Amino acid sequence: MKKELLIFGANGALGKGVTETLLSKDYDKIYLFDFHPLKIEGKNISQFEIKDLSIEKNVKNAFAKVQASKNTAYLLFSTVGGFAGGKTVWETSVDEWDKMMDMNLKTSFLIAKHFSELVKNSHSGSVCFTAAYTGLHPEKQKAAYGTSKAAIIYLVKTIAQEGREIKLTANGIAPYIIDTPANREWMKDSNYESWMKPQEIGKFVHSVFSNYNFITGNIFKLTNRFSVK
């Protein structure tokens, strides 16, 4: 049986590190999807430019690039999403609320919906979404963002139950702070060593996919780390 990997958001701050790690693993084929494709060459790598994934036809067009096969397991990791915060509920505009729901929740729903169709016509599959720590532990001034991520957690757990019918497992990661250039700029005096590294998240996701046939319904908290060097 072949294993083929799909990464949505491969060129983002998290996606780059995850992709770097997963490209070194033993997948038969890797599909990279992003608004700005990476410049990577490899005989088993296919890259595609995507448009707004809160629009269903754009998601359909992305999955049309992947041909279903009964002897292939498809594994999908999504980093797609966005952040908005710093406002109380009464200061949050409807536009900002809708933006978070579209970027985080609606895109995840549509990816899950059309990935499920791919898996139904294949051997089996697994999907892993990027939720957030605040989706499990609410914080002030993050209502729109946190609610959209909490809804992803519910979506993952629902897919894990429904997916039994089609040999589809589902999990999510809930990072606290990821070591990205934007976060370093935002929190200049922090201890960066304690932050999760994108490459390490890639290793973790690979470990989940390596056992995809029985790991399902989990939201893995990725909080503070310590060095083992």
C-alpha positions in Angstrom: 0.0 0.0 0.0 1.2 3.5 -0.9 1.0 6.5 1.4 0.5 9.9 -0.1 0.7 13.2 1.9 -1.2 16.4 1.4 -0.1 19.6 3.2 -2.4 22.7 3.0 -0.6 25.9 4.0 2.8 24.5 3.1 4.5 27.9 2.8 3.2 29.6 5.9 5.2 30.2 9.1 4.2 26.9 10.5 3.9 25.1 7.2 7.5 25.7 6.0 8.9 24.0 9.1 6.5 21.1 9.0 7.0 20.7 5.2 10.8 20.7 5.7 10.5 17.8 8.1 7.9 15.8 6.3 9.7 16.0 2.9 12.4 13.9 4.5 10.0 11.1 5.4 9.1 8.1 3.4 5.9 9.2 1.6 5.3 7.9 -1.9 4.1 11.2 -3.1 3.6 14.7 -1.5 1.2 17.4 -2.6 1.9 20.9 -1.4 -0.9 23.5 -1.5 -0.4 27.2 -0.7 -1.4 30.6 -1.8 2.3 31.1 -2.7 3.9 27.8 -3.6 7.3 26.8 -2.4 10.2 26.4 -4.8 11.0 22.8 -4.1 12.0 20.2 -6.6 11.6 16.4 -6.3 10.2 13.6 -8.4 7.6 12.7 -5.8 6.5 16.4 -5.1 3.6 18.2 -6.7 2.9 21.9 -5.8 -0.2 23.8 -6.4 -1.3 27.4 -5.9 -4.6 27.7 -4.1 -7.2 30.4 -3.8 -9.5 31.4 -0.9 -10.4 28.0 0.7 -13.6 29.4 2.3 -15.1 29.1 -1.2 -16.1 25.6 -1.9 -15.2 25.5 -5.6 -11.6 26.5 -4.8 -11.4 23.5 -2.4 -12.9 21.2 -5.1 -10.3 22.4 -7.6 -7.5 21.7 -5.1 -8.6 18.1 -4.5 -9.2 17.6 -8.2 -5.3 17.5 -8.4 -5.3 14.2 -6.5 -6.4 11.0 -8.1 -8.1 8.5 -5.8 -6.6 5.0 -5.6 -7.8 1.8 -3.8 -4.2 0.9 -2.9 -3.3 4.3 -1.4 -3.7 5.8 2.0 -4.0 9.6 2.0 -2.8 11.7 4.9 -3.6 15.4 5.2 -2.2 18.1 7.5 -3.6 21.6 7.4 -2.1 24.7 8.8 -4.6 26.9 7.0 -6.0 29.7 9.3 -5.5 33.1 10.7 -5.4 35.1 13.9 -7.2 38.2 15.1 -7.3 39.4 18.7 -6.8 42.1 21.2 -10.4 43.1 21.5 -13.2 42.3 23.9 -16.4 40.7 22.7 -18.2 44.1 22.7 -15.3 45.6 20.7 -15.2 42.9 18.1 -16.8 43.7 14.8 -19.1 41.3 12.9 -16.6 41.5 10.0 -13.8 40.3 12.2 -15.9 37.5 13.7 -16.9 36.3 10.2 -13.3 36.5 9.0 -12.1 34.2 11.8 -15.0 31.8 11.1 -14.2 31.7 7.4 -10.4 31.5 7.7 -10.3 28.9 10.5 -13.6 27.0 10.7 -15.1 27.1 7.2 -11.9 26.3 5.5 -11.4 23.3 7.8 -14.9 22.1 7.2 -14.5 22.2 3.4 -11.1 20.5 3.5 -12.6 17.8 5.7 -15.6 17.4 3.4 -13.7 17.0 0.2 -10.9 15.0 1.7 -13.5 12.5 3.0 -14.7 12.0 -0.6 -11.1 11.3 -1.6 -10.7 8.8 1.2 -14.0 7.0 0.4 -12.6 6.1 -3.0 -9.2 5.1 -1.6 -7.8 2.6 0.8 -8.0 4.8 3.9 -6.9 8.1 5.3 -6.2 10.5 8.1 -6.5 14.2 8.6 -4.8 16.4 11.2 -6.0 20.0 11.7 -4.3 22.9 13.5 -6.5 24.1 16.3 -5.1 26.2 19.2 -4.5 26.0 22.9 -7.0 28.8 23.5 -9.7 26.7 21.8 -9.5 24.5 24.9 -8.6 27.1 27.5 -10.4 30.4 26.7 -8.5 33.7 27.1 -9.5 37.3 27.2 -9.7 39.3 24.0 -9.6 36.2 21.7 -13.3 35.5 21.4 -13.5 35.3 17.6 -10.3 33.4 17.1 -10.8 31.1 20.1 -14.3 30.2 19.2 -13.4 29.3 15.6 -10.6 27.1 16.9 -12.8 25.5 19.5 -15.2 24.6 16.7 -12.4 22.9 14.8 -11.9 20.7 17.9 -15.6 19.7 17.8 -15.2 19.1 14.0 -12.2 16.8 14.5 -14.0 14.7 17.1 -17.1 14.4 14.9 -15.0 13.3 11.9 -13.3 10.7 14.2 -16.7 9.1 14.9 -18.1 9.4 11.4 -14.9 8.4 9.7 -15.1 4.8 11.0 -17.4 4.1 8.1 -14.8 5.0 5.5 -11.5 4.1 7.3 -10.8 7.8 8.1 -9.2 9.0 11.3 -9.0 12.5 12.5 -6.9 14.4 15.0 -5.8 17.9 15.8 -2.9 19.8 17.4 -3.5 22.6 19.8 -0.2 24.7 20.0 0.3 27.3 22.6 3.1 29.5 21.1 4.9 28.4 18.0 8.4 29.8 17.3 7.8 31.9 14.2 9.3 35.3 13.1 6.0 37.0 13.8 5.7 35.7 17.3 9.3 36.7 18.1 8.6 40.2 16.9 5.4 40.3 18.9 7.0 39.0 22.2 10.6 40.1 22.0 11.6 39.5 25.6 10.2 35.9 25.8 12.1 32.7 26.3 12.1 31.4 22.7 13.6 28.1 23.7 10.4 27.1 25.4 8.3 27.6 22.3 7.4 24.8 20.0 9.4 24.6 16.8 7.6 24.1 13.4 10.1 21.3 12.5 9.3 19.5 15.8 5.6 19.8 15.0 6.3 18.1 11.7 8.0 15.2 13.5 5.0 14.9 15.8 2.5 14.9 12.9 4.5 12.3 11.1 4.4 10.1 14.2 0.6 10.4 14.3 0.4 9.5 10.6 2.7 6.6 11.1 0.0 5.1 13.3 -3.0 6.6 11.5 -5.1 3.5 11.6 -5.8 3.6 15.3 -4.9 7.2 16.6 -8.1 9.2 16.2 -10.3 11.8 18.0 -7.4 13.4 19.8 -6.5 17.0 20.3 -2.8 17.1 21.2 -1.7 20.0 23.4 1.7 21.4 22.4 2.7 23.7 25.1 6.1 24.6 26.5 9.1 22.5 25.5 12.6 22.0 27.0 15.8 21.2 25.2 17.2 17.7 25.3 20.6 18.6 23.9 
